[in-house]
Amino acid sequence: MNRGGNNFDLQDVAEDIRKHARRGETITYGDLMRRFHISRGRTHGIAEVLWRISEREACRFGPSHDPPHFISAVVVRAATGYPSGGFFGLAGIPADLERAERSYADHLLSAQEKRYVEKVWNHLRRCPERGSNDGGRVARSDSGQT
């Protein structure tokens, strides 16, 4: 992807997120943005990057996972240790948890939303990644912080 003259490989970003997940870690939006020089803005910003990675993961693993294989769930807000409200706009989120675009910026998650994220983290903990050369497992850290 190109963002203002600086390029980064979407696959590199996805692999970095997978690396954190395999280690049982989360990574904050800010840390990921700094590491790859990703902007906050709409065009090629962090939200678009994570949406594209989530779409690719859905293609890799298929839509039959319950919950879907959302590696972007390990990218979290530093203040809450959970993904932002935009996570609940991804294709595959249960209809009763889907958020309208206008509420993506709302960082407060309901108890039901937090339980769903934790369900995804538990899925990632148990689901070996296809195509991984180390057969690694993905997981969330107990602290929820990086």
KOLRODO-404621 format. One record per residue: residue in three letters; x, y, z of N, C-alpha, C, O in turn. Coordinates in steps of 0.2 Angstrom, whole numbers, padded with zeros to 4 digits, always signed. Atoms other than C-alpha are relative to their C-alpha. Layout:
REM KOLRODO-404621
ALAXYZXYZXYZXYZ...
REM end
This chain:
REM KOLRODO-404621
MET+0004-0006+0000+0000+0000+0000+0004+0006+0000+0010+0006+0003ASN-0004-0007+0000+0006+0018-0003-0004+0005+0004-0010+0006+0003ARG+0003-0005-0004+0003+0031+0009+0004+0006+0000+0009+0006+0004GLY-0004-0006+0000+0010+0048+0005+0007-0001-0002+0011+0002+0001GLY-0006+0001+0002+0025+0042-0004+0004-0006+0004+0009-0008+0002ASN-0003+0005-0004+0029+0029+0010-0004-0007-0002-0010-0007-0001ASN+0003+0006+0002+0026+0011+0005+0001-0005+0006+0006-0005+0009PHE-0001+0006-0004+0023-0004+0016-0004-0006-0003-0009-0005-0007ASP+0003+0006+0003+0018-0022+0012-0005-0002+0005-0004-0003+0011LEU+0006+0002-0005+0001-0027+0019+0002-0007+0003+0000-0008+0009GLN-0002+0007-0003+0008-0045+0021+0004+0001+0006+0004-0003+0010ASP-0005-0001-0006+0022-0038+0032-0004+0002+0006-0003-0001+0012VAL+0004-0002-0006+0009-0030+0043-0004-0006+0003-0004-0007+0009ALA+0004+0005-0003-0002-0045+0044+0004-0005+0003+0002-0008+0008GLU-0005+0004-0003+0013-0056+0048+0002+0002+0007+0003-0002+0011ASP-0002-0002-0007+0018-0045+0062-0006-0001+0005-0004-0002+0011ILE+0006+0001-0004+0000-0046+0069+0000-0007+0002-0001-0009+0008ARG+0000+0007-0002+0001-0065+0068+0006-0002+0005+0005-0006+0009LYS-0006+0001-0004+0018-0065+0076-0002+0002+0007-0001-0002+0012HIS+0002-0002-0007+0011-0056+0091-0005-0005+0003-0005-0007+0009ALA+0005+0005-0002-0004-0067+0091+0003-0007+0002+0001-0010+0007ARG-0003+0007-0002+0007-0083+0091+0003+0000+0007+0004-0005+0010ARG-0004-0001-0007+0017-0076+0106-0005+0001+0006-0003+0002+0011GLY+0004-0001-0006+0001-0073+0116+0000+0007+0002-0002+0009+0007GLU+0000-0008-0001+0002-0054+0114-0005+0003-0003-0007+0001-0009THR+0004-0005+0004-0009-0040+0109+0005+0005-0002+0011+0006+0001ILE-0004-0005+0002-0002-0025+0101-0004+0006-0001-0010+0006-0003THR+0005-0006+0000-0009-0007+0102+0000+0003-0007+0005+0002-0011TYR+0001-0004+0007-0015+0003+0087+0006+0004-0001+0010+0004-0006GLY-0006-0005+0000-0001+0016+0091+0006-0004-0002+0010-0001-0006ASP-0006+0004+0002+0013+0003+0091+0000-0002-0007+0005-0002-0010LEU+0000+0003+0007+0008-0005+0075+0000+0006-0005+0004+0005-0010MET+0000-0005+0004+0005+0012+0067+0007+0003-0001+0010+0005-0006ARG-0007-0002+0000+0023+0018+0072+0004-0005-0003+0009-0002-0007ARG-0004+0005+0003+0031+0002+0067+0000+0000-0008+0005-0001-0011PHE+0001+0000+0008+0024+0003+0049-0001+0007-0003-0003+0007-0009HIS+0001-0007+0002+0022+0022+0048-0007+0000-0004-0008+0003-0009ILE+0007-0001+0003+0003+0020+0045-0003+0006+0003-0003+0007+0009SER+0004-0006-0003-0008+0035+0047-0006-0002+0003-0008-0008+0003ARG+0006+0001-0003-0023+0037+0057-0006+0001-0005-0012-0001-0004GLY+0004-0002+0004-0032+0044+0042-0004-0006-0004-0002-0011-0003ARG+0004+0005+0003-0045+0035+0031+0003-0003-0006+0003-0009-0006THR-0003+0003+0006-0035+0033+0015+0007-0004+0002+0011+0000+0004HIS-0006+0004-0002-0022+0019+0019+0001+0001+0007+0007+0000+0009GLY-0001-0001-0007-0025+0023+0037-0001-0007+0004-0002-0012+0001ILE+0000+0006-0004-0025+0010+0051-0006-0004-0001-0006-0010-0001ALA+0006+0003+0001-0043+0006+0049-0001-0004-0006-0003-0010-0006GLU+0000+0003+0006-0042+0002+0031+0005-0006+0000+0003-0011-0003VAL-0005+0006+0000-0026-0009+0034-0003-0006+0003-0003-0011+0001LEU+0003+0006-0004-0035-0019+0047-0006-0003-0003-0007-0009-0003TRP+0006+0003+0003-0051-0021+0037+0003-0005-0006+0001-0010-0007ARG-0003+0005+0005-0040-0028+0022+0003-0006+0003+0002-0011+0000ILE-0003+0006-0003-0030-0040+0033-0006-0004+0002-0005-0010+0001SER+0006+0004-0003-0047-0046+0041-0003-0003-0006-0005-0009-0006GLU+0003+0003+0006-0054-0049+0023+0004-0005-0002+0002-0011-0004ARG-0005+0006+0002-0038-0059+0018-0001-0006+0005+0000-0011+0002GLU+0000+0005-0005-0039-0069+0034-0007-0004-0001-0007-0010-0001ALA+0007+0003+0002-0058-0073+0030+0001-0004-0006-0002-0010-0006CYS-0001+0004+0006-0052-0079+0013+0004-0006+0002+0003-0012-0001ARG-0005+0006-0002-0038-0090+0021-0004-0005+0004-0003-0011+0002PHE+0003+0005-0005-0049-0098+0034-0007-0002-0002-0010-0007+0001GLY+0007+0001+0002-0066-0097+0026-0005+0003+0006-0003+0004+0011PRO+0005-0003-0004-0082-0090+0034-0003-0005+0005-0007-0003+0009SER+0004+0005-0004-0087-0106+0043+0003+0000+0007+0000-0003+0012HIS-0002+0000-0007-0077-0102+0059-0005+0003+0004-0008+0008+0002ASP+0004-0003-0005-0087-0098+0074+0004+0000+0007+0004-0005+0010PRO+0000-0006+0004-0081-0086+0078+0005+0000-0006+0009-0004-0006PRO-0005+0000+0006-0072-0081+0062+0007+0002+0003+0008+0004+0008HIS-0008-0001-0001-0053-0080+0062+0002+0007-0001+0004+0009-0006PHE-0002-0007+0000-0051-0062+0066+0007+0002+0004+0007+0004+0010ILE-0007-0002-0003-0032-0059+0069+0000+0007+0002+0004+0009+0007SER+0000-0008-0002-0036-0040+0070-0002+0001+0007-0002+0006+0010ALA+0003+0000-0007-0044-0044+0087+0006+0001+0005+0005+0004+0010VAL-0006-0001-0004-0026-0043+0094+0003+0007+0000+0007+0008+0004VAL-0002-0007+0000-0024-0025+0089-0005+0004+0004-0011+0004+0003VAL+0004-0002-0005-0030-0016+0104+0001+0008+0001+0006+0010+0000ARG-0001-0007-0002-0033+0002+0111+0004-0001+0007+0003-0005+0011ALA-0005+0000-0006-0019+0005+0124-0004+0001+0007-0003-0002+0012ALA+0004-0002-0006-0032+0012+0137-0005-0005+0002-0006-0006+0008THR+0005+0005-0002-0044-0003+0136+0002-0007-0001+0000-0011+0003GLY-0003+0007+0001-0034-0018+0130-0005-0004-0005-0004-0010-0005TYR+0004+0003+0004-0048-0021+0118+0000+0003-0007+0002+0009-0007PRO+0001-0004+0007-0051-0017+0099-0005+0005+0000-0009+0006+0005SER+0005-0006+0001-0060-0001+0094-0006-0003-0002-0007-0008-0004GLY+0007+0001+0002-0078+0000+0090+0000-0002-0007-0005-0006-0010GLY+0000+0002+0008-0073-0002+0071+0000-0007-0001-0002-0010-0006PHE-0001+0007+0000-0069-0020+0075-0007-0003-0002-0008-0009-0005PHE+0007+0003+0000-0088-0023+0076-0004+0002-0007-0010+0001-0007GLY+0002-0001+0006-0090-0017+0058+0002-0005-0005+0000-0005-0011LEU-0003+0005+0005-0081-0032+0050-0005-0005-0002-0010-0007+0002ALA+0004+0005+0003-0090-0044+0039+0001-0007+0004+0007-0009+0006GLY+0000+0006-0004-0094-0060+0049-0002+0001+0008-0003-0003+0011ILE+0002-0001-0007-0098-0051+0066-0007-0002+0000-0011+0000-0004PRO+0007+0001-0001-0114-0057+0073-0005+0006-0001-0003+0011+0001ALA+0005-0006+0001-0129-0046+0068-0002+0004+0006-0002+0010+0006ASP+0002-0004-0006-0133-0042+0086+0006+0004+0003+0005+0008+0007LEU-0005-0004-0002-0116-0035+0088+0003+0005-0005+0007+0009-0004GLU-0003-0004+0005-0113-0026+0072-0002+0007+0002-0007+0009+0005ARG+0000-0007-0002-0110-0007+0074-0001+0004-0007+0002+0002-0012ALA+0000-0005+0006-0115+0007+0062+0006+0004+0000+0009+0005+0005GLU-0006-0003+0001-0101+0016+0055+0001+0006+0004+0006+0008+0006ARG+0000-0006-0005-0105+0032+0065+0002-0002+0007+0004+0003+0010SER-0002+0002-0007-0101+0022+0081+0006-0004+0000+0008-0006+0005TYR-0006+0004+0000-0085+0014+0076+0005+0004+0004+0009+0001+0008ALA-0005-0004-0004-0075+0028+0085-0002+0000+0007+0002+0002+0012ASP+0001+0001-0007-0084+0024+0101+0004-0005+0003+0003-0011+0001HIS-0005+0005-0003-0071+0015+0111-0003-0004+0006+0000-0009+0008LEU+0003+0004-0006-0082+0009+0125-0004-0006-0003-0008-0005-0007LEU+0003+0006+0003-0087-0009+0122-0005-0002+0006-0004-0001+0012SER+0004+0003-0005-0102-0017+0130+0002-0006+0003+0007-0009+0000ALA-0002+0006-0003-0101-0032+0141+0000-0006-0005+0004-0010-0006GLN+0001+0005+0006-0108-0042+0126+0006+0000-0005+0008-0005-0007GLU-0005-0001+0005-0095-0035+0114+0007-0003+0003+0011-0006+0000LYS-0007+0003-0004-0080-0039+0127+0000-0007+0000+0005-0011-0002ARG+0001+0008+0000-0087-0057+0128+0002-0003-0007+0005-0008-0007TYR-0002+0003+0007-0086-0059+0109+0007+0001-0001+0010-0004-0004VAL-0007-0001+0001-0069-0052+0108+0004-0006+0004+0009-0009+0001GLU-0004+0005-0004-0063-0064+0122-0002-0007-0003+0003-0011-0003LYS+0002+0006+0004-0072-0078+0112+0005-0001-0006+0007-0006-0007VAL-0004+0000+0005-0062-0073+0097+0007-0002+0002+0011-0006-0001TRP-0006+0001-0002-0046-0073+0107+0001-0007+0002+0006-0010+0001ASN+0000+0007-0002-0050-0090+0114+0001-0005-0006+0004-0010-0006HIS+0000+0003+0007-0053-0096+0096+0008+0000-0003+0010-0005-0005LEU-0007-0001+0003-0036-0089+0091+0005-0004+0004+0010-0007+0001ARG-0004+0004-0005-0028-0098+0106+0001-0007-0002+0006-0010-0002ARG+0001+0007+0002-0034-0115+0100+0001-0001-0007+0002-0007-0009CYS+0000+0001+0007-0033-0113+0081+0007+0001-0003+0010+0006-0004PRO-0006+0000+0003-0017-0118+0073-0001+0004-0007-0006+0002-0011GLU+0000-0003+0006-0013-0107+0058+0001-0004-0006+0006-0008-0006ARG-0002+0004+0006-0014-0115+0041+0006+0004-0004+0006+0010-0004GLY-0005-0003+0004+0001-0112+0031+0006+0002+0004+0011+0005+0002SER-0006-0002-0004+0012-0108+0046+0005-0005+0000+0004-0011+0000ASN-0006+0005+0000+0029-0116+0045+0002-0002+0006+0006-0007+0007ASP-0001+0002-0006+0030-0118+0063-0006-0004+0004-0005-0006+0009GLY+0006+0003-0004+0013-0125+0067-0002+0004+0006-0006+0001+0010GLY+0001-0004-0006+0012-0111+0079-0008+0001+0002-0012+0001-0003ARG+0007-0001-0002-0004-0107+0089+0000+0007+0002+0005+0010+0003VAL+0001-0007-0002-0011-0090+0092-0004+0001+0006-0008-0003+0008ALA+0003-0001-0006-0016-0083+0108+0000+0007+0002+0004+0011+0000ARG+0000-0007-0004-0020-0067+0119+0004-0001+0006+0004-0006+0009SER-0003+0000-0006-0009-0063+0133-0005+0001+0006-0010+0004+0005ASP+0004-0001-0005-0016-0063+0150-0001+0007+0002-0006+0009+0005SER+0001-0007-0002-0013-0045+0153-0004+0004-0005-0006+0009-0004GLY+0003-0003+0005-0020-0040+0136+0003+0006-0002+0001+0010-0006GLN-0004-0006+0002-0007-0027+0134+0007-0002-0003+0009-0008-0002THR-0006+0001+0003+0009-0025+0124+0005+0003+0003+0011+0003+0002
REM end
